Amino acid sequence: MIIGKVVGNVWSTKKEERIKAFKLLIVRETKPTGEKTDNYHIAADLVDAGIDDIVLITRGSSARQTEDTDKRPIDAIVVGVIDRIDLEE
């Protein structure tokens, strides 16, 4: 799973029929400390996340193992909004 911050939305007037119901978000990957990386993901939103939310995303075959995404052409999904991260270092 990947931690990231929602930094934008993707608007598309034409989509593959099986993904029309999904809001697509641009998520910038971060480290657990909050430090930004240069990696971005386009993820289907399953939890009603929004701009500036810190989220948990999953990619690949794991992204297609939910009831909503089964057999759909989706590579990444937002599966949670993170309220807090506690690191013990």
HUFEN-V615701 format. One record per backbone hydrogen bond with DSSP energy under -1.0 kcal/mol. CO is the residue of the C=O (numbers start at 1). NH is the residue of the N-H. Records with the same first field share a line. If there is no record, write none. Layout:
CO: NH, NH
This chain:
2: 57
3: 30
4: 55
5: 28
6: 52
8: 26
16: 19
17: 20
19: 22
23: 45
24: 10
25: 43
26: 7, 8
27: 41
28: 5
29: 37
31: 34
35: 31
39: 29
41: 27
43: 25
44: 78
50: 53
53: 6
54: 82
55: 4
56: 79, 80
57: 2
58: 77
60: 63
61: 64
62: 65
66: 70
69: 72
72: 74
75: 60
76: 44
77: 58
78: 46
80: 56
